[in-house]
Amino acid sequence: MTQYYAHPQAIVESDDIGEDTRVWAFAHILPGAVVGSNCNINDHTFIENDVIIGNNVTVKSGVYIWDGLRIKDNVFIGPNVTFTNDLRPRSKQYPAEFLKTNIDEWASIGANSTIIAGVTIGSYAMIGAGSLVSKDIPNNTLWYGNPARFKAYICNCGEKLNDHLECVSCDKKYQFADDKTLQEKVSK
């Protein structure tokens, strides 16, 4: 017995769909795909075989998730986000293996963004609507534009940090663990 909901007009070929996940009309999930629990897969989505989607992921309408994508827990993928998985595509010519694209925990990708194959979008990162992401995006950063450029450091709650790396919304404080990696300060 299935523990997830699939709309009568969805095609769910995978046996690896998590509990309480909802798959809406005209979505198609191929047999090899893994989809975690409590996900929301909206209308007009397509998920290929070599795809792993974590728990609590939202995939809005019009998103196609190709072989090689690894999407971790609590990720938000906005409407019509475009993923690629081959840097040199040719009709009927396939690589031995598609590039891996990683979307880390709590990342959010705005509507109509394009994510080029082989990048990693870090934890709690935000990509603004309509952006072109062609390189790795560090944790807790906001990027947008074409090409996407760094705009600000952001809190886990999504608000921009001030110049002291503090969130005025939830009072969290951050520091650099190394030259590029932002982490939450632990109170002593």
Secondary structure, 3 states (H helix, E strand, C coil): CCCCEECCCCEECCCCECCCCEECCCCEECCCCEECCCCEECCCCEECCCCEECCCCEECCCCEECCCEEECCCCEECCCCEECCCCCCECCECCCCCCCEEECCCCEECCCCEECCCCEECCCCEECCCCEECCCECCCEEEECCCCEEEEEECCCCCECCCCCECCCCCCEEEECCCCCEEECCCC
